Amino acid sequence: MKDSEGRARPPGGPLNAGPSGPVRANLNHVPPAWVSSGAMFFVTVCCERRGVNQLSNEAVGVKLLESAQFYHNRGDWFARLFLVMPDHVHALIAPAPDKILHRLLGDWKRFTTTQCRVTWQKNFIDHRLRSHESWDEKANYIRMNPRRAGLITPAEKWPYILENSA
């Protein structure tokens, strides 16, 4: 195997390694033309520094949820579910027909960086949901995230969650 510059690489080594190690590939977040308008996406946005509670506190968590609701109310996206964890955010969102998901999230990240002083990772992870069964599965996964992480007990309700009904 050869890397992008034609050099041989060790078996199992990354194709896109730079002088200081692997280079993260840019992700293509543009859905194909056949994806219908209004498609719902499961999105994860992570902080640059992982393992530290930067988000799920009164000062930042509430502002993140308010900004997500603002985008929802303005019609930029339909935020079905938005949950703030200590170092990442999970969401089920559908961009408006005239909006592009990666641009919306880029704008949201820039706004929240300015307002909340959050340093986000460069990209985000998205997965287009293909059925209501998949939607329910992802929604339950998101809702259970704080409990699985040991942040709340089964009797407690996580305060940093936003849900909008259809």
C-alpha positions in Angstrom: 0.0 0.0 0.0 1.1 3.6 -0.7 0.1 6.8 1.0 -1.2 9.9 -0.8 2.3 10.9 -1.8 3.2 7.4 -3.2 5.3 6.3 -0.2 5.1 2.8 1.1 3.3 2.4 4.4 3.5 -0.4 7.0 0.7 -3.0 6.9 -2.3 -1.6 8.8 -0.7 1.9 8.9 -2.9 4.9 8.0 -3.1 6.1 4.5 -3.1 9.7 5.5 -0.3 9.8 8.0 1.6 13.1 8.4 5.0 13.7 10.0 3.6 13.7 13.5 1.2 10.8 13.1 -2.3 10.2 11.6 -4.1 13.1 10.1 -7.8 13.2 10.6 -9.8 13.0 7.4 -12.4 15.7 6.7 -15.9 14.2 6.8 -18.3 14.9 4.0 -21.6 16.0 5.6 -23.4 16.8 2.4 -26.2 14.3 2.0 -26.7 12.8 -1.5 -29.3 14.3 -3.7 -31.7 11.3 -3.1 -32.0 12.1 0.6 -35.4 13.7 1.1 -35.8 17.1 2.5 -36.6 17.1 6.2 -34.6 14.0 6.9 -33.8 13.5 10.6 -30.1 13.2 11.6 -28.6 11.8 14.8 -25.7 14.2 15.5 -22.9 14.2 18.1 -20.7 17.3 18.6 -17.8 16.9 21.0 -15.6 19.4 22.9 -12.0 19.7 21.9 -11.0 18.6 25.4 -12.7 15.4 26.3 -13.3 14.0 29.8 -13.9 17.4 31.5 -17.3 18.8 32.4 -17.4 21.9 30.2 -21.1 21.8 29.2 -23.5 20.3 31.7 -23.6 23.2 34.2 -26.0 26.0 34.7 -23.9 28.7 33.0 -23.3 26.8 29.7 -25.8 24.0 29.5 -28.9 26.3 29.6 -27.4 28.6 27.0 -26.7 25.7 24.6 -30.3 24.5 25.0 -31.6 28.0 24.5 -29.6 28.5 21.3 -30.8 25.1 20.0 -34.4 26.1 20.7 -33.8 29.5 19.0 -32.6 27.8 15.8 -35.8 25.6 16.1 -38.1 28.5 16.7 -36.5 30.5 13.8 -37.1 27.5 11.5 -33.5 26.7 10.7 -33.9 23.1 12.0 -36.4 20.9 13.8 -34.8 20.0 17.0 -36.7 16.9 18.1 -34.2 16.1 20.9 -31.1 17.9 22.1 -29.1 16.7 25.1 -26.1 18.3 26.7 -23.5 16.0 28.3 -20.4 17.1 30.1 -18.1 17.1 27.0 -20.4 16.5 24.1 -23.9 17.1 22.7 -26.3 14.6 21.2 -29.2 15.7 19.0 -31.9 14.5 16.7 -32.4 17.4 14.2 -33.8 17.9 10.8 -32.5 20.9 8.8 -35.1 23.1 7.1 -35.4 22.3 3.4 -33.4 25.4 2.4 -30.6 24.8 5.0 -27.5 22.6 4.9 -26.7 20.6 8.1 -23.0 21.2 8.2 -23.4 24.9 7.7 -26.1 25.1 10.4 -24.0 23.2 12.9 -20.9 25.3 12.0 -22.9 28.5 12.7 -24.3 27.1 15.9 -20.8 26.0 17.1 -19.3 29.5 16.3 -22.2 31.2 18.1 -21.8 29.0 21.2 -18.0 29.3 21.1 -18.5 33.1 21.4 -21.3 33.1 23.9 -20.3 30.2 26.1 -16.5 30.0 25.5 -16.8 26.3 24.4 -14.0 24.9 22.3 -15.5 22.4 19.9 -13.7 19.7 17.9 -13.4 20.6 14.3 -16.1 18.3 13.0 -19.1 16.4 14.2 -20.6 13.0 13.6 -23.9 12.6 11.8 -26.1 9.7 10.8 -29.3 10.0 8.8 -32.1 8.1 10.4 -34.0 5.9 8.0 -37.1 4.8 9.9 -39.2 5.5 13.0 -37.8 2.4 14.6 -34.3 3.9 14.2 -35.6 7.3 15.5 -37.0 5.6 18.7 -33.7 3.7 19.1 -31.6 6.8 18.9 -33.9 8.9 21.0 -33.8 6.2 23.8 -30.0 6.0 23.5 -29.7 9.8 23.9 -32.1 10.0 26.8 -30.3 7.2 28.6 -26.8 8.7 28.1 -26.6 10.6 31.4 -27.7 7.5 33.3 -25.3 5.2 31.5 -22.5 7.7 32.3 -23.4 7.6 36.0 -24.4 11.2 36.1 -28.0 10.5 37.5 -29.8 7.7 39.2 -32.9 6.1 37.6 -35.2 8.3 39.7 -33.5 11.5 38.6 -34.3 13.6 35.5 -31.4 15.1 33.5 -31.8 18.9 33.5 -29.9 19.5 30.2 -32.4 18.1 27.7 -34.7 19.8 25.1 -37.5 17.9 23.4 -39.9 19.2 20.8 -42.8 17.2 19.5 -43.7 17.0 15.9 
